[in-house]
Amino acid sequence: MEHDLPETMHQIRSLVTTADAGGRLRLSLDEVPTPSPAPQQVLVRIDATPINPSDVGLLLAGALVEQATIEDGAVVAPISAAAVAGLTARLDQPMPVGNEACGVVIASGESPEAQALLGRTVAVLGGAMYAQYRALPAASCLVLPDGTLPADGASCFVNPLTALGMVETMAMEGHTALVHTAAASNLGQMLNRICLKDGIDLVNIVRRPEQAELLRSQGAAHVCDSSQPSFADDLTQALITTGATIAFDATGGGTLAGQILTAMEAALSAGAAEYSRYGSSTHKQVYLYGNLDRRPTELARTYGMCWGVGGWLLTHFMVKVGAEGANRLRARVVDELTTTFASHYTDEVTLRGALELSNLRAYAKHATGQKFLITPSH
């Protein structure tokens, strides 16, 4: 049975405007019309939606959050001139935020596909999830088992499909093992569970000893701590052992991508039968998929002539594998939702709570091990 719906709902919006010597961010909890589903659509009551790093980029727009204040109930913060230069396409447009969520279908269009989802718990992907309700095509909903908790279903897409996409990309490009940075994150722990389950060698790179211990306690065999003086040697030895020649780097900036390529070349050279001044003929690949470090990417050319550094984005990967491949990966996520693909949250906030300065500054740090969940219907 369809629910009686309010005429309006609350939604978080992010607005960037120009200002003296740069720009200005305004985050507000706005009252907007509750959407009505079109014939092929359903209306989902959003019960839980995570704050992912990809959400923070749109939400905060590179603003100087340490200088944020509250004005007329909204968060305002300055944006540097350099950051504004990359935001021209979104200037003066209040933008809804939130990539993915979990909720219950409470209304539907008249199509049989939409009607069949009434009352079902679904995971959804499509933006504008930091709101009380969201209308989406029925075909875009991932139906979850009855009784699935909102927190369990909230992160069905971004992290699980990214982790699976890394493993799929490894296989598609002819590699047999992989390297992952920021490996103690929710995504990193998920990737570790996938690799353990599937028998794939994984080299985990972390930044602190306690992160290394966390992964080892979860069965990780190869963990390298970049804060240790022995990091370069530890990484090279792990690459000799595993033969990993592809890496996924969440940091993006700084020297880490180059360090990984250098260690890959050293590992390959250790087993080389003869010397070549052009280095190994085995291709070494690092994909940058995150921007935790906003400095320029620095590459010291110490790894021969057979290498690549590129960007990797989940949406591009899903297009590449096509509908059949995407459905196969989504089905695995549902089957292993509370095991391999379980997500853990350290903080739970309402829509209004997500805009409190203390919370905003916390999730803006992208701190490993800390993850926020928004509960819009509360």
FENZIQUI-V567282 format. One record per backbone hydrogen bond with DSSP energy under -1.0 kcal/mol. CO is the residue of the C=O (numbers start at 0). NH is the residue of the N-H. If there is no record, write none. Layout:
co: {CO | CO}
nh: {NH | NH}
This chain:
co: {6 | 8 | 9 | 10 | 12 | 13 | 14 | 15 | 16 | 18 | 21 | 22 | 23 | 24 | 25 | 26 | 27 | 29 | 31 | 37 | 38 | 39 | 40 | 41 | 42 | 42 | 43 | 44 | 47 | 48 | 51 | 52 | 54 | 55 | 56 | 59 | 62 | 63 | 64 | 68 | 70 | 73 | 74 | 75 | 76 | 77 | 78 | 79 | 80 | 82 | 83 | 86 | 89 | 94 | 96 | 97 | 98 | 98 | 100 | 101 | 101 | 102 | 103 | 104 | 105 | 106 | 110 | 111 | 113 | 114 | 116 | 119 | 120 | 121 | 122 | 123 | 128 | 129 | 131 | 133 | 135 | 136 | 137 | 141 | 144 | 148 | 149 | 156 | 157 | 158 | 159 | 160 | 161 | 162 | 163 | 164 | 165 | 166 | 167 | 168 | 169 | 170 | 177 | 178 | 179 | 181 | 184 | 185 | 186 | 187 | 188 | 189 | 190 | 191 | 192 | 193 | 194 | 200 | 202 | 203 | 204 | 205 | 207 | 208 | 209 | 210 | 211 | 212 | 214 | 215 | 221 | 223 | 224 | 227 | 229 | 230 | 231 | 232 | 233 | 234 | 235 | 236 | 237 | 238 | 244 | 245 | 246 | 247 | 248 | 248 | 249 | 250 | 250 | 253 | 254 | 255 | 256 | 257 | 258 | 259 | 260 | 261 | 262 | 263 | 264 | 265 | 268 | 275 | 277 | 283 | 284 | 285 | 286 | 287 | 292 | 295 | 299 | 305 | 307 | 309 | 312 | 313 | 314 | 315 | 316 | 317 | 320 | 321 | 322 | 323 | 324 | 325 | 326 | 327 | 328 | 329 | 330 | 331 | 333 | 335 | 335 | 338 | 346 | 348 | 349 | 351 | 352 | 355 | 356 | 357 | 358 | 359 | 361 | 366 | 370 | 370 | 371 | 372 | 373 | 374}
nh: {33 | 31 | 131 | 29 | 27 | 94 | 25 | 91 | 23 | 21 | 18 | 78 | 16 | 76 | 14 | 74 | 12 | 10 | 8 | 40 | 110 | 137 | 108 | 135 | 105 | 106 | 133 | 103 | 101 | 373 | 55 | 56 | 58 | 59 | 60 | 62 | 64 | 66 | 67 | 75 | 73 | 70 | 26 | 68 | 24 | 63 | 22 | 83 | 84 | 85 | 86 | 89 | 92 | 13 | 129 | 128 | 125 | 126 | 123 | 46 | 47 | 121 | 44 | 118 | 2 | 42 | 114 | 115 | 116 | 117 | 119 | 104 | 143 | 102 | 141 | 100 | 130 | 11 | 45 | 43 | 41 | 139 | 140 | 122 | 147 | 152 | 153 | 160 | 161 | 162 | 163 | 164 | 165 | 166 | 167 | 168 | 169 | 170 | 171 | 172 | 174 | 173 | 202 | 247 | 204 | 184 | 188 | 189 | 190 | 191 | 192 | 193 | 194 | 195 | 196 | 197 | 199 | 177 | 179 | 223 | 182 | 225 | 211 | 212 | 213 | 214 | 215 | 216 | 219 | 218 | 203 | 205 | 227 | 230 | 233 | 234 | 235 | 236 | 237 | 238 | 239 | 240 | 241 | 242 | 284 | 178 | 286 | 180 | 288 | 289 | 291 | 252 | 292 | 297 | 258 | 259 | 260 | 261 | 262 | 263 | 264 | 265 | 266 | 267 | 268 | 269 | 271 | 278 | 304 | 307 | 246 | 309 | 248 | 311 | 252 | 253 | 301 | 283 | 285 | 287 | 316 | 317 | 318 | 319 | 320 | 321 | 324 | 325 | 326 | 327 | 328 | 329 | 330 | 331 | 332 | 333 | 334 | 335 | 336 | 338 | 340 | 341 | 372 | 374 | 353 | 354 | 355 | 359 | 360 | 361 | 362 | 363 | 364 | 369 | 345 | 346 | 50 | 348 | 48 | 377}
